[in-house]
Amino acid sequence: MACAMIPLDEQQVTEATGPLGKERTLPALHPDRKEERCFVTYKPPPEDSSPAQVEEYLEHGKFITEDLDWLLALRHDKFWCQVVFDESLQKCLDSYLRHSPRGLDPSSLPSSPAVADMQRCIHRAVFMTFLRMATHKESKESFITPTVFGEIIYNNFLFDIPKILDLCVLFGKGNAQLLHKMIENIFTQQPCYYGDLDEAVLSVLQVLDTILAKCGLQCEGATDLVDLVLYLCDTCTTIQAFLDIFPAACSTFHCHSFLNRLASFYEVAVPDIEKAVRKRNFDDDSLQEDLWRRVCHARRRMVEMAHLLLQHTCLQPILEGSENIQTFVEELLQHFTTFLPEKRFLLDYDEQFPIADDISLLQQAFPLLYPSSTWSHTLRHMFLNESTSQPLSLGNIHIPLIGRNGAACTISAGELESLLTHIRDLLPDLGEGFLLACLHQYNYSSELVINYILEDRLHPDLDKLDRLSRAAPVKEELPPVLSTRSNVFDDDEFDVFNRDQVDMTRVWKGRRKGESVRDLLNDKQHIAEQKERYLTYETVVDEVIVTPSESGAIDNLNDYDDEYDDTYDINQVGANDLDGDSNLLNRRPFTIPQVLRQGGRPQMQEENIEEEEDEKEDAVKRDQFVQDPALLRERAEARRATMQHRKGYGDTLNVVGKPKGQGQSTETLLDRRKKEAHKSRGANHNRRAMSDRKRNKGMIPS
């Protein structure tokens, strides 16, 4: 029997052993007190719902739940003997932590209700086992000395950092408070786990570096990309769950500058991985969708990790009123300033956790810190991207972009008056015009204006202004839009902006009233107009007879015309042409248009016959004699030799040279170099090109 009010590690137990029932005294924690029982390892639920696999999983799960229920029903001393000295139990628990489906795994959604119920039973039994293993005191009579408890769980590897991380991922949802007490008790009773956590953080940083090294992505196949995405998603999910349940670990991560490394990793790796997932061709579209979902999940978890680190290492000490508050404030602002180059990370962080809320908390907690130069300088650089003149979307805080970058302002007249009133309450002697210029210079931030005026650090352009000036700067009125518009329809008959009256009879909507399709088709007025136009070409006058009564008109023709162009008067246009006047006139005789002809086709046939006879007479008689093929080959060979001589490789190359050891001439060395450079043209180096050439010319049947 165990002694009351004595810790388990100091208890002695007397038991009967052997066939004769001989009694012996043993420590309460002894390997001989372990029960002989074999715990089976865990297998995940089947992905398909085949009856054989479902039955096998249910039978296997039943063994696990029965064994764990038996373990949980043992007394305190017997339970710890089984936990410490039974290796099969540790293998069973480790297999569940390793193979149990996570939230994004397909097997996390069982195909049948029986499988889902069995999975819940195993899940609960494993969690209750770990919960009892992390408790060193169950009652006043059942407890272990805290220091001895820490040594037992640490030396026997009942808990380690990977197991604790997996516990947070698997059981964190719905059991956050219990898990927090478990892990807090483990770290409290055994501080050596903090050293292990410190080494684990270094391993996590190596994981990020490994992922960055593969983010080219130089992965040759889709398998490498799938493994990389799964690795990243599992790592981010695990660390975020651990930091959320056990915030005390944030200080360990913070000591290794994990936050800055995480922001840089996010900025570099996330765009490359997203691009690789979008552009990689997968045989299964569902695989690509699953990878994209995991990448988005990893992005959210990384942002949540950053928020947890900022909240528990900077914001929480400030709000709790800890010592050295100024140090925490400057550290928080330094982190925000470090995030500025990481634009993608900063925008995603602000979308999920608005930075404006953190700034508002600081303003409410410590209003005296806000007007300081360090605070204002940091805010100004955080909320304004001066290089791109684009504001960051930071919650409800609106930072206008008027100032040195010359961007447009969206501030209203009421807001401007409020800013002026705020400044005048502290500096009533300054004029309105001077204050408006200062607001314009410092992006309409009244705090910045007050700070720079009191510290006498205004911009040199503002120092030149009259501080008592009451006159506000005159705004240039923009010209009206109608006077500066430009359109292709300006000044037409329908330009209502430049005309007072418009003929409305020419404006109608839809089909014009009073007209029908039949009347439109029967209207042949345009044919009559065209006929009158062609009648003017019917009469041809070769010579104009001038009567004596028209001599006055001739004199008028001989009068000097000031606008007459005499550039070509000295040139004899057409004097050197081979054709005579008759040929010029007879080349294209005048032809009456077919519409105006009365005879029609017979006349056209006669003209065509005459033209054909003229062409036969004028045609050059061609020599139909077939030339000698030998002569043609000789001419082709001569052309080929000339072409090769022009290109420089038609000459005979002397590459043999003198015998070895007597030296070679310059010509021989040049010929050898030329042969080496152009040897790909001959021999068998261009068989494919010549084969294609023969096939294109029809010499080889295709």
Disulfide bonds with the S-S distance in Angstrom:
none
